[in-house]
Amino acid sequence: MESKLNTNYWSKRYQNNETAWDIGAPSTPLKEYIDQLENKNIKILIPGCGNAYEAQYLFENGFKNVFVIDLSPIPLQNLKKRVPNFPDNQLLEGDFFELTNQFDLILEQTMFCAIDPSLRLDYAKKTSELLVDKGKLVGVLFNREFEGGPPFGGTIDEYFTYFSNYFKKVEFSNCYNSINPRIGSEVFFKCFNSI
């Protein structure tokens, strides 16, 4: 089966407005997490960023070291239209799995559920490699199954098997602050490179 992790597939989804995952604003659980971050100098990555409302929110709230990566140029262009002064060198078009850099924080919102589930262990490994020693992977995952996909769902038990292979500490909790259509179907997670 050909993986749907390719530029043409995702660009067509944007061109055809097949972006039901796009809520037009930062995800509430991530927004509230961002609001409690004190160090605005940390280097942040948002993989498979889509229209990157979280990146916009970070940037407009003083976080200037924010990087986004997506296979499709369209969502990157959309972010640049909304935030013209977002640095071009922090808009990365390409394959997350080929990225070589180091970050303090990786924020997961839409990539994990968009990639073929066969790539999930690779995703866990790659995020751990991209983080500095005391770095964190933080984000929101679906805690439910979907027919077909993307998005691809899953369970906490399944996710734990991936991330516990590469992180020293993994925490999951049910989201108490999901948007209405996602209430009861999201989990917030944190993965730590060191304890």
N, C-alpha and C positions, 0 to 999 in steps of 0.2 A: 504494500500500500504506500503510495506516495505521500510523504508528510506534507501537511498544509502549511508548514513553516516556510513560506517563500514569499518573495516580494510581490509577485503578480497577484497571488491569492488575496493578500491583505490590501493591496492598493485597489483591487476591484471592489472589495467590501466597502472601502471608504468612498469610492466613486459612485457606488450604487446606494449609498446611505444605509448599508446593512450593518449598522453599528449599534445594535440594541444594548450593548454593554455600556455605552457612553451616556453618563448621567448629566453631562453638561456642567459639572462642578466637581470639586474635590470630594472623594469618598469621606463621609462623616467620620468613620473610625480613624482614617489616616489624618484627616484635618485635626482632630482632637489630639492625636499623638504628636503631630507637628507643633501644635500650640504649646506643648509642655517642653519642647526642646530649648535648651538655653544657649548652647554654643552654635552661633550662626556661621562659624567658619568651617564646620565639618564638610567633608566632601561626600556628596550624596549622589547615588545613581538610581534612576527609575528605569528598569528594563521593560521592553515591550510597552513603551509609555503611552501609546495611543495619543489622544489629543492632549494629554499631559496637564490636566487641570491641577494636579498636585504640584507639579513643577512650577506652574504659574503662581500658585498660592505661596510656595516656598520663596520664590524669587521676589515676589511683591512684599514679602514679610522679612526681607533682609538676608535671606540665604542666597549668597551669590555664587557658591561653589556647587551648583546643581547640574548634573549631567543627565541627559535622556538618550535612550537608544531605541530605535524602531527599525524594522525591515523596510517599511514603506516610507517614502519621503513625504507623503501627504499629511499625516498628523504632525510631523515636524514643521512643515510649512504653516499649518494651522496655528501651532503654538507661536511661531515667529510673527504671524499676523496679529495675534492677540497681544503679544509682548515683544514689540519691535527691538527693544534693547537687550533681549535675552542673547547671550554671547553665542555667535555662530559655532565656535569651536567646542561648545558644550551640547550642541545638537548633533548627535551621532546617528548617521544612517548606516545600518548594517546588521550583521548577525551577532546577537548577544553572546553566543557561544564562542565567537572569535575575538571577543574584547580582551584586551590586556591592559590592565590599569589596577589601581588600588583605591578603595573607597572606605570611608568610616561607617557609612550607612547605606544599605540598599532597601528601597521601599518597593514592595510588591503589591500591585493592585490588579493588573489585568493579564500579565504574561503567563503565569503558571497555568491558569485555566484555559489559555488559548493554544498552548503548544500541545502536540500529540502526547498523550500520557506516557508513551514509551520514552520520552525525553525527560521525564520528571527527575529521575535519579541524576541525570547529567546536569539538570538545572541546579539541584541541591549542591552538587560538587562544584559547579562553576561559581555559584554565589559565594561559597566558602573560600574559593581561591581568590576572588576579587576583593575580599574584605581584608583590612588590616588586622593585626593580631587581636585587638580588642573591638573589632567591628561587629555590627549587628545587621541581621536581615529581619525586617519587620514588615508585616503586611496583613492583607485580608485574603482569605480563601473561601471558596464555597464549601459548605458542609451539607451537601446534597448531591444527588445524581441527576444527570441530564441525559435525555435520549439523543444519541448522535453527538454532534459537537463540531466545532467549538461553540460555546464553552464546554469544557469537560469538567465534571464535578468529581467528588470524592468524599472521603471521610477523614476524620482526625487520625484514626488508627493508621490508615494508609499513608497519610502525609508524614506521620511520625517516623515510619520506616525509612522514608527518603532522607529527611533532614537529620535524623539522629546518627546517620552514617558519617556525616561530615561536620557536625557542630557539637560542641561540648555540652551545650544546654539548649533545650527546645521547650518552649511553653506555648500552650494553646488555651484560649478562652472564648466562650461564645460572645459574639458582638452584642452589646447592649444598645448600640447607637447606630444600627444600620438604617438606611433609608427604607421607607415603608414597603416597597416591593420586595425587599431582601430580608425583612425581619425574620429571624429564626433560621436563616439559611447561610449565615456567614460566621466564620471564626477569625479571631485576631490571633496572630502568631508572632513570636519573637524567637530568633535563633542567635545564639551567642558563640563567637569564635573562642572566647575564653570565659572562665567562670569568675 
